[in-house]
């Protein structure tokens, strides 16, 4: 088994890829199967979200693996009105929902209750399969369950 222990910014040769969902990319210690079928273990610094495109290197040897963000079920809210999109982001953030924020859309892990809330604000929601790359916030931490605790994911401030 390949033990991937560090992030690297570039490599002469990438020896493989691993396609991971967000739920796996938030873990620092996990066994994964590379896209070519080989087994690997991640032993990375805690609290660091893996992004699609990042490179991971083995502790010893020349193995460098590229992380690919897996397509997963997400809800995408597209809107040309930045105020309306900001309003939706505010309400999602109030619910501690990790968001991928891009020009013209926000995306979150699919949840039919949240979809109905966003539709109630006058926006359209598309449920689709797409890579999910949420904002990681200042601390680069990972999302959590729906327990009501603070976490450093970016969300619109509320008072």
Phi and psi in degrees as GROMACS dihedral restraints (atoms count N, CA, C in turn):
[ dihedral_restraints ]
;  ai    aj    ak    al  type     phi  dphi    fc
    3     4     5     6     1   -82.4    20    10
    4     5     6     7     1   132.6    20    10
    6     7     8     9     1  -107.0    20    10
    7     8     9    10     1   110.4    20    10
    9    10    11    12     1   -94.9    20    10
   10    11    12    13     1   116.3    20    10
   12    13    14    15     1  -120.7    20    10
   13    14    15    16     1    -8.1    20    10
   15    16    17    18     1  -148.6    20    10
   16    17    18    19     1   154.6    20    10
   18    19    20    21     1   -91.7    20    10
   19    20    21    22     1   143.0    20    10
   21    22    23    24     1  -129.7    20    10
   22    23    24    25     1   153.3    20    10
   24    25    26    27     1   -89.3    20    10
   25    26    27    28     1   -25.4    20    10
   27    28    29    30     1  -156.3    20    10
   28    29    30    31     1   165.4    20    10
   30    31    32    33     1  -155.4    20    10
   31    32    33    34     1   146.1    20    10
   33    34    35    36     1   -65.1    20    10
   34    35    36    37     1   -36.4    20    10
   36    37    38    39     1  -140.4    20    10
   37    38    39    40     1   128.5    20    10
   39    40    41    42     1   -98.6    20    10
   40    41    42    43     1   122.4    20    10
   42    43    44    45     1   -92.9    20    10
   43    44    45    46     1    -2.5    20    10
   45    46    47    48     1   176.2    20    10
   46    47    48    49     1   176.8    20    10
   48    49    50    51     1  -131.6    20    10
   49    50    51    52     1   158.2    20    10
   51    52    53    54     1  -137.3    20    10
   52    53    54    55     1   125.7    20    10
   54    55    56    57     1   -99.8    20    10
   55    56    57    58     1   119.1    20    10
   57    58    59    60     1  -129.3    20    10
   58    59    60    61     1   142.6    20    10
   60    61    62    63     1   -74.4    20    10
   61    62    63    64     1   167.4    20    10
   63    64    65    66     1   -59.1    20    10
   64    65    66    67     1   -42.3    20    10
   66    67    68    69     1   -58.7    20    10
   67    68    69    70     1   -30.3    20    10
   69    70    71    72     1   -84.5    20    10
   70    71    72    73     1   -36.1    20    10
   72    73    74    75     1   -68.4    20    10
   73    74    75    76     1   -12.8    20    10
   75    76    77    78     1   -89.3    20    10
   76    77    78    79     1    -7.6    20    10
   78    79    80    81     1   -92.0    20    10
   79    80    81    82     1   139.6    20    10
   81    82    83    84     1   -97.2    20    10
   82    83    84    85     1   -17.5    20    10
   84    85    86    87     1  -130.7    20    10
   85    86    87    88     1   103.8    20    10
   87    88    89    90     1  -158.8    20    10
   88    89    90    91     1   148.9    20    10
   90    91    92    93     1   -92.3    20    10
   91    92    93    94     1   133.3    20    10
   93    94    95    96     1  -131.6    20    10
   94    95    96    97     1   162.3    20    10
   96    97    98    99     1  -110.8    20    10
   97    98    99   100     1   122.6    20    10
   99   100   101   102     1   -66.8    20    10
  100   101   102   103     1   161.6    20    10
  102   103   104   105     1   -62.2    20    10
  103   104   105   106     1   -21.9    20    10
  105   106   107   108     1   -91.7    20    10
  106   107   108   109     1     5.6    20    10
  108   109   110   111     1    97.4    20    10
  109   110   111   112     1   -11.5    20    10
  111   112   113   114     1   -72.0    20    10
  112   113   114   115     1   150.7    20    10
  114   115   116   117     1   -89.7    20    10
  115   116   117   118     1   144.2    20    10
  117   118   119   120     1  -145.3    20    10
  118   119   120   121     1   155.5    20    10
  120   121   122   123     1  -119.6    20    10
  121   122   123   124     1   138.0    20    10
  123   124   125   126     1   -97.7    20    10
  124   125   126   127     1   127.1    20    10
  126   127   128   129     1  -133.0    20    10
  127   128   129   130     1    77.9    20    10
  129   130   131   132     1  -111.5    20    10
  130   131   132   133     1   168.1    20    10
  132   133   134   135     1   -59.2    20    10
  133   134   135   136     1   135.9    20    10
  135   136   137   138     1   -70.1    20    10
  136   137   138   139     1   153.3    20    10
  138   139   140   141     1    79.4    20    10
  139   140   141   142     1    17.7    20    10
  141   142   143   144     1  -119.2    20    10
  142   143   144   145     1   117.3    20    10
  144   145   146   147     1   -74.8    20    10
  145   146   147   148     1   127.3    20    10
  147   148   149   150     1   -78.4    20    10
  148   149   150   151     1   134.2    20    10
  150   151   152   153     1  -105.5    20    10
  151   152   153   154     1   149.8    20    10
  153   154   155   156     1   -58.0    20    10
  154   155   156   157     1   134.1    20    10
  156   157   158   159     1    98.8    20    10
  157   158   159   160     1   -16.8    20    10
  159   160   161   162     1   -67.6    20    10
  160   161   162   163     1   154.4    20    10
  162   163   164   165     1  -109.7    20    10
  163   164   165   166     1   136.5    20    10
  165   166   167   168     1  -120.1    20    10
  166   167   168   169     1   139.0    20    10
  168   169   170   171     1  -116.9    20    10
  169   170   171   172     1   150.3    20    10
  171   172   173   174     1   -73.9    20    10
  172   173   174   175     1   154.0    20    10
  174   175   176   177     1   -56.3    20    10
  175   176   177   178     1   -44.4    20    10
  177   178   179   180     1  -133.3    20    10
  178   179   180   181     1   151.4    20    10
  180   181   182   183     1    96.8    20    10
  181   182   183   184     1  -175.8    20    10
  183   184   185   186     1  -103.2    20    10
  184   185   186   187     1    11.8    20    10
  186   187   188   189     1   -70.3    20    10
  187   188   189   190     1   123.9    20    10
  189   190   191   192     1  -130.5    20    10
  190   191   192   193     1   125.8    20    10
  192   193   194   195     1  -118.0    20    10
  193   194   195   196     1   133.2    20    10
  195   196   197   198     1   -92.3    20    10
  196   197   198   199     1   131.0    20    10
  198   199   200   201     1   -84.6    20    10
  199   200   201   202     1   132.0    20    10
  201   202   203   204     1  -116.6    20    10
  202   203   204   205     1   134.6    20    10
  204   205   206   207     1   -78.8    20    10
  205   206   207   208     1   122.1    20    10
  207   208   209   210     1   -71.7    20    10
  208   209   210   211     1   147.1    20    10
  210   211   212   213     1   -70.4    20    10
  211   212   213   214     1   134.2    20    10
  213   214   215   216     1  -142.7    20    10
  214   215   216   217     1   168.5    20    10
  216   217   218   219     1   -72.2    20    10
  217   218   219   220     1   118.6    20    10
  219   220   221   222     1  -132.9    20    10
  220   221   222   223     1   161.1    20    10
  222   223   224   225     1  -108.3    20    10
  223   224   225   226     1   128.0    20    10
  225   226   227   228     1  -117.8    20    10
  226   227   228   229     1   129.9    20    10
  228   229   230   231     1  -112.8    20    10
  229   230   231   232     1   111.5    20    10
  231   232   233   234     1  -105.5    20    10
  232   233   234   235     1   138.9    20    10
  234   235   236   237     1  -161.9    20    10
  235   236   237   238     1   135.3    20    10
  237   238   239   240     1   -82.9    20    10
  238   239   240   241     1   -13.4    20    10
  240   241   242   243     1   -91.9    20    10
  241   242   243   244     1   105.4    20    10
  243   244   245   246     1   -61.8    20    10
  244   245   246   247     1   -30.6    20    10
  246   247   248   249     1   -67.7    20    10
  247   248   249   250     1   -43.6    20    10
  249   250   251   252     1   -66.0    20    10
  250   251   252   253     1   -39.6    20    10
  252   253   254   255     1   -65.9    20    10
  253   254   255   256     1   -39.5    20    10
  255   256   257   258     1   -64.3    20    10
  256   257   258   259     1   -39.5    20    10
  258   259   260   261     1   -61.9    20    10
  259   260   261   262     1   -44.6    20    10
  261   262   263   264     1   -62.5    20    10
  262   263   264   265     1   -42.3    20    10
  264   265   266   267     1   -62.1    20    10
  265   266   267   268     1   -39.3    20    10
  267   268   269   270     1   -59.8    20    10
  268   269   270   271     1   -49.2    20    10
  270   271   272   273     1   -68.1    20    10
  271   272   273   274     1   -36.8    20    10
  273   274   275   276     1   -66.8    20    10
  274   275   276   277     1   -42.1    20    10
  276   277   278   279     1   -62.8    20    10
  277   278   279   280     1   -34.4    20    10
  279   280   281   282     1   -61.8    20    10
  280   281   282   283     1   -21.9    20    10
  282   283   284   285     1  -100.8    20    10
  283   284   285   286     1    13.8    20    10
  285   286   287   288     1    57.5    20    10
  286   287   288   289     1    41.0    20    10
  288   289   290   291     1   -94.0    20    10
  289   290   291   292     1   122.2    20    10
  291   292   293   294     1   -61.0    20    10
  292   293   294   295     1   133.7    20    10
  294   295   296   297     1  -124.6    20    10
  295   296   297   298     1   141.2    20    10
  297   298   299   300     1   -96.1    20    10
  298   299   300   301     1   119.2    20    10
  300   301   302   303     1  -113.1    20    10
  301   302   303   304     1   119.9    20    10
  303   304   305   306     1  -131.7    20    10
  304   305   306   307     1   168.7    20    10
  306   307   308   309     1   -62.6    20    10
  307   308   309   310     1   117.6    20    10
  309   310   311   312     1    87.3    20    10
  310   311   312   313     1    -4.2    20    10
  312   313   314   315     1  -157.5    20    10
  313   314   315   316     1   158.1    20    10
  315   316   317   318     1  -126.6    20    10
  316   317   318   319     1   152.3    20    10
  318   319   320   321     1  -138.0    20    10
  319   320   321   322     1   144.3    20    10
  321   322   323   324     1  -145.2    20    10
  322   323   324   325     1   163.4    20    10
  324   325   326   327     1   -62.5    20    10
  325   326   327   328     1   133.9    20    10
  327   328   329   330     1   -55.3    20    10
  328   329   330   331     1   133.7    20    10
  330   331   332   333     1  -153.8    20    10
  331   332   333   334     1   116.5    20    10
  333   334   335   336     1   -63.9    20    10
  334   335   336   337     1   -30.3    20    10
  336   337   338   339     1   -66.6    20    10
  337   338   339   340     1   -44.3    20    10
  339   340   341   342     1   -65.6    20    10
  340   341   342   343     1   -37.6    20    10
  342   343   344   345     1   -58.2    20    10
  343   344   345   346     1   -44.2    20    10
  345   346   347   348     1   -66.1    20    10
  346   347   348   349     1   -37.9    20    10
  348   349   350   351     1   -61.4    20    10
  349   350   351   352     1   -46.2    20    10
  351   352   353   354     1   -65.6    20    10
  352   353   354   355     1   -40.7    20    10
  354   355   356   357     1   -61.9    20    10
  355   356   357   358     1   -36.1    20    10
  357   358   359   360     1   -64.1    20    10
  358   359   360   361     1   -21.3    20    10
  360   361   362   363     1   -85.0    20    10
  361   362   363   364     1    -2.1    20    10
  363   364   365   366     1    95.8    20    10
  364   365   366   367     1    16.4    20    10
  366   367   368   369     1  -108.6    20    10
  367   368   369   370     1   158.0    20    10
  369   370   371   372     1   -97.5    20    10
  370   371   372   373     1   140.9    20    10
  372   373   374   375     1  -119.1    20    10
  373   374   375   376     1   131.4    20    10
  375   376   377   378     1  -110.1    20    10
  376   377   378   379     1   128.7    20    10
  378   379   380   381     1   -92.9    20    10
  379   380   381   382     1   124.7    20    10
  381   382   383   384     1  -148.7    20    10
  382   383   384   385     1   171.0    20    10
  384   385   386   387     1   -99.6    20    10
  385   386   387   388     1   118.2    20    10
  387   388   389   390     1  -158.6    20    10
  388   389   390   391     1   155.0    20    10
  390   391   392   393     1   -62.5    20    10
  391   392   393   394     1   142.8    20    10
  393   394   395   396     1  -114.5    20    10
  394   395   396   397     1   114.9    20    10
  396   397   398   399     1  -123.7    20    10
  397   398   399   400     1    78.5    20    10
  399   400   401   402     1   -70.4    20    10
  400   401   402   403     1   158.5    20    10
  402   403   404   405     1   -59.2    20    10
  403   404   405   406     1   136.2    20    10
  405   406   407   408     1   -98.6    20    10
  406   407   408   409     1   -12.9    20    10
  408   409   410   411     1    78.3    20    10
  409   410   411   412     1  -179.6    20    10
  411   412   413   414     1   -64.8    20    10
  412   413   414   415     1   -26.7    20    10
  414   415   416   417     1  -101.6    20    10
  415   416   417   418     1    -1.0    20    10
  417   418   419   420     1    57.6    20    10
  418   419   420   421     1    33.1    20    10
  420   421   422   423     1   -87.8    20    10
  421   422   423   424     1   174.3    20    10
  423   424   425   426     1  -103.0    20    10
  424   425   426   427     1   161.1    20    10
  426   427   428   429     1   -70.8    20    10
  427   428   429   430     1   168.2    20    10
  429   430   431   432     1  -131.1    20    10
  430   431   432   433     1  -177.0    20    10
  432   433   434   435     1   -68.4    20    10
  433   434   435   436     1  -174.7    20    10
  435   436   437   438     1   -82.4    20    10
  436   437   438   439     1    17.7    20    10
  438   439   440   441     1   -61.4    20    10
  439   440   441   442     1   145.1    20    10
  441   442   443   444     1   -89.2    20    10
  442   443   444   445     1    78.7    20    10
  444   445   446   447     1  -129.7    20    10
  445   446   447   448     1   158.0    20    10
  447   448   449   450     1   -73.2    20    10
  448   449   450   451     1   146.4    20    10
  450   451   452   453     1  -148.5    20    10
  451   452   453   454     1   161.1    20    10
  453   454   455   456     1   -84.2    20    10
  454   455   456   457     1    15.0    20    10
  456   457   458   459     1   -64.1    20    10
  457   458   459   460     1   143.7    20    10
  459   460   461   462     1   -61.5    20    10
  460   461   462   463     1   133.2    20    10
  462   463   464   465     1  -152.3    20    10
  463   464   465   466     1   156.9    20    10
  465   466   467   468     1   -68.8    20    10
  466   467   468   469     1   132.9    20    10
  468   469   470   471     1   -61.7    20    10
  469   470   471   472     1   141.8    20    10
  471   472   473   474     1  -132.6    20    10
  472   473   474   475     1   144.7    20    10
